[in-house]
Amino acid sequence: MSDTTVTKVDSTNSPSGEMGQKYLASGKSIAMRLWKNQEPTDDKEPRTRDYETVGYVLGGKAELHLEGQMVLLEKGDSYVVPKGALHTYKILESFSAVEATHPPAHAHGRDEE
């Protein structure tokens, strides 16, 4: 029998992480999160993560600094941050994006390390 479980997440009641992310729907092997109206910053230290991230920019502008490269992210752009890649974001204009992470970023403290 296939899994017939349907999960709905009302984002107004979703938990938030220490970096300002809002956790959305999550399955066993993938999860979504929302970065909403992140204000301009340039003080985020580069880091690596134990998960892969794909994202879609809803609005605003940011630089993604990834393994010595810089990619400008604007509304309508999508991006990938490979697992283990050294990266950081510099928010240039109030920035909103939806990301999916595999494995789920929130599980086992992966997002807060």
VOPAGU-2260 file (C-alpha; in pm, 1 decimal, decimal comma):
REM VOPAGU-2260
SITE   aa  ch    i         X         Y         Z
SITE  MET   A    0       0,0       0,0       0,0
SITE  SER   A    1     133,7     345,5     -85,7
SITE  ASP   A    2     158,4     626,5     164,7
SITE  THR   A    3    -160,6     832,6     144,7
SITE  THR   A    4     -63,1    1083,5     414,7
SITE  VAL   A    5    -116,1    1443,3     312,2
SITE  THR   A    6      45,6    1716,1     519,4
SITE  LYS   A    7     -60,0    2078,6     513,3
SITE  VAL   A    8     142,0    2342,8     690,9
SITE  ASP   A    9      -8,4    2683,0     769,4
SITE  SER   A   10     297,6    2907,8     751,4
SITE  THR   A   11     148,8    3158,4     996,3
SITE  ASN   A   12     198,7    2894,1    1267,9
SITE  SER   A   13     527,4    2747,5    1143,1
SITE  PRO   A   14     828,8    2742,9    1375,1
SITE  SER   A   15    1121,4    2972,0    1298,6
SITE  GLY   A   16    1492,4    2902,0    1322,1
SITE  GLU   A   17    1768,2    3109,4    1479,5
SITE  MET   A   18    1870,2    3260,9    1142,8
SITE  GLY   A   19    1518,5    3388,6    1061,4
SITE  GLN   A   20    1403,5    3097,5     845,4
SITE  LYS   A   21    1046,0    2970,8     873,4
SITE  TYR   A   22    1005,9    2592,9     846,2
SITE  LEU   A   23     735,3    2480,2     604,5
SITE  ALA   A   24     630,8    2131,4     493,5
SITE  SER   A   25     874,9    1849,9     565,2
SITE  GLY   A   26     890,1    1490,4     450,1
SITE  LYS   A   27    1126,9    1208,5     540,9
SITE  SER   A   28    1393,5    1309,1     289,5
SITE  ILE   A   29    1318,5    1671,2     190,0
SITE  ALA   A   30    1197,5    1987,2     362,4
SITE  MET   A   31    1097,2    2341,5     269,9
SITE  ARG   A   32    1171,8    2667,2     443,2
SITE  LEU   A   33    1091,7    3032,2     381,8
SITE  TRP   A   34    1319,9    3330,4     414,9
SITE  LYS   A   35    1082,8    3628,9     423,6
SITE  ASN   A   36    1188,0    3993,4     404,9
SITE  GLN   A   37    1546,7    3934,3     514,3
SITE  GLU   A   38    1704,6    4278,2     549,6
SITE  PRO   A   39    2041,4    4380,9     399,8
SITE  THR   A   40    2345,7    4233,2     571,1
SITE  ASP   A   41    2706,7    4160,1     492,1
SITE  ASP   A   42    2818,1    4007,0     819,6
SITE  LYS   A   43    2729,1    3640,8     761,2
SITE  GLU   A   44    3030,4    3414,3     794,1
SITE  PRO   A   45    3087,5    3156,1     518,5
SITE  ARG   A   46    2986,8    2804,6     624,8
SITE  THR   A   47    2923,9    2456,8     497,7
SITE  ARG   A   48    2606,6    2255,8     549,1
SITE  ASP   A   49    2537,3    1884,7     570,3
SITE  TYR   A   50    2254,7    1909,5     316,3
SITE  GLU   A   51    2188,2    2023,6     -40,3
SITE  THR   A   52    1974,9    2333,7     -98,2
SITE  VAL   A   53    1773,3    2442,8    -400,1
SITE  GLY   A   54    1600,7    2778,5    -383,4
SITE  TYR   A   55    1370,9    3016,3    -568,3
SITE  VAL   A   56    1381,7    3394,1    -517,5
SITE  LEU   A   57    1039,1    3548,8    -449,5
SITE  GLY   A   58    1166,5    3905,5    -425,3
SITE  GLY   A   59    1461,1    4129,2    -346,5
SITE  LYS   A   60    1826,0    4090,5    -430,4
SITE  ALA   A   61    2122,0    3905,8    -275,8
SITE  GLU   A   62    2469,7    3786,6    -361,9
SITE  LEU   A   63    2538,0    3417,9    -313,5
SITE  HIS   A   64    2909,9    3367,6    -251,8
SITE  LEU   A   65    2985,4    3001,8    -319,8
SITE  GLU   A   66    3328,3    2836,0    -334,2
SITE  GLY   A   67    3500,6    3151,7    -462,2
SITE  GLN   A   68    3223,0    3248,9    -704,9
SITE  MET   A   69    2957,9    3519,4    -671,3
SITE  VAL   A   70    2608,8    3477,4    -814,7
SITE  LEU   A   71    2360,5    3766,1    -810,5
SITE  LEU   A   72    2014,2    3641,5    -708,2
SITE  GLU   A   73    1703,6    3838,7    -809,1
SITE  LYS   A   74    1327,5    3776,1    -826,0
SITE  GLY   A   75    1252,4    3472,7   -1043,1
SITE  ASP   A   76    1600,7    3319,2   -1013,1
SITE  SER   A   77    1660,1    2969,2    -881,0
SITE  TYR   A   78    1986,0    2839,1    -734,9
SITE  VAL   A   79    2164,4    2536,2    -592,7
SITE  VAL   A   80    2402,4    2516,2    -297,2
SITE  PRO   A   81    2566,8    2171,7    -301,8
SITE  LYS   A   82    2608,2    1975,3      20,6
SITE  GLY   A   83    2938,0    2068,1     186,3
SITE  ALA   A   84    3001,0    2380,5     -28,8
SITE  LEU   A   85    3151,0    2681,3     151,3
SITE  HIS   A   86    2902,6    2966,5     102,7
SITE  THR   A   87    2741,1    3281,3     239,8
SITE  TYR   A   88    2474,6    3530,6     134,3
SITE  LYS   A   89    2498,7    3909,8     124,1
SITE  ILE   A   90    2147,8    4055,9     124,2
SITE  LEU   A   91    2134,8    4370,3     -91,8
SITE  GLU   A   92    1758,6    4443,4     -85,7
SITE  SER   A   93    1485,3    4300,8     136,5
SITE  PHE   A   94    1504,8    3937,2      27,0
SITE  SER   A   95    1249,4    3653,2      22,2
SITE  ALA   A   96    1309,6    3299,7    -103,8
SITE  VAL   A   97    1171,5    2949,8     -68,5
SITE  GLU   A   98    1424,1    2668,2     -32,3
SITE  ALA   A   99    1408,6    2291,7     -30,8
SITE  THR   A  100    1677,2    2096,9     153,1
SITE  HIS   A  101    1782,4    1733,0     129,0
SITE  PRO   A  102    1807,2    1581,6     379,4
SITE  PRO   A  103    1575,7    1808,8     581,1
SITE  ALA   A  104    1774,9    2102,2     721,2
SITE  HIS   A  105    1580,5    2118,0    1047,4
SITE  ALA   A  106    1633,0    1753,2    1142,1
SITE  HIS   A  107    1916,4    1659,4    1379,8
SITE  GLY   A  108    2016,2    2025,4    1426,7
SITE  ARG   A  109    2160,5    2053,3    1074,5
SITE  ASP   A  110    2033,2    2411,3    1035,3
SITE  GLU   A  111    2168,3    2551,6    1359,6
SITE  GLU   A  112    2529,4    2432,8    1347,3
